[in-house]
Amino acid sequence: MSKQAMREEAERLIRETMAKKALVIKQGNTRIEAICGKCGAPNRVQAEKGATRVKYVCKQCGDKQVTL
């Protein structure tokens, strides 16, 4: 089975499942991996649906920042 055939089969199965209402796709919160601009520590920040910039406080140094 070629890649194109597998892609078409997957799309067909998804369309059939969505038509039966057995599969519901929801958009939820996003997790952003942010790096602190002051100390360089990694921070994991939750962003609401549709939000592009999220305010957070660094876990290591406590500096208040905004994600990009």
C-alpha positions in Angstrom: 0.0 0.0 0.0 1.5 3.4 -1.0 1.6 6.4 1.2 -1.0 8.2 -0.9 -3.4 5.2 -0.6 -2.9 5.1 3.2 -3.5 8.8 3.4 -6.7 8.5 1.4 -7.9 5.5 3.5 -7.2 7.5 6.8 -9.2 10.5 5.5 -12.1 8.3 4.4 -12.2 6.6 7.9 -12.1 10.0 9.6 -14.9 11.4 7.4 -17.1 8.3 8.1 -16.5 8.4 11.8 -17.3 12.1 12.0 -20.5 11.6 10.0 -21.7 9.0 12.5 -21.0 11.6 15.3 -18.9 8.9 17.1 -15.8 11.2 17.0 -15.9 14.7 18.5 -13.0 17.0 18.0 -12.6 19.7 20.6 -10.0 22.5 20.8 -8.5 22.8 24.3 -5.8 24.6 26.2 -2.3 24.8 24.8 0.9 24.1 26.7 3.8 26.4 25.8 7.4 25.6 26.7 8.9 29.0 27.5 12.5 29.8 28.3 13.2 32.5 30.9 14.8 35.6 29.4 16.7 36.3 32.6 18.0 33.0 33.9 17.3 30.6 30.9 15.3 28.1 32.9 12.6 26.1 31.1 9.0 26.9 32.1 5.8 25.1 31.1 2.9 27.5 30.7 -0.8 26.8 30.0 -2.5 29.1 27.4 -6.2 29.4 27.0 -7.8 28.6 23.6 -7.1 31.5 21.2 -4.5 33.2 23.4 -1.2 34.1 21.8 0.6 35.8 24.7 0.4 34.5 28.2 1.8 36.2 31.4 3.8 33.9 33.7 6.4 34.0 36.5 9.6 32.1 36.2 9.9 29.1 38.5 13.6 29.6 39.2 14.1 33.4 39.5 10.5 34.7 40.0 10.8 37.2 37.1 7.4 38.2 35.6 7.4 37.6 31.8 5.1 37.2 28.8 5.3 34.3 26.3 5.7 35.0 22.5 
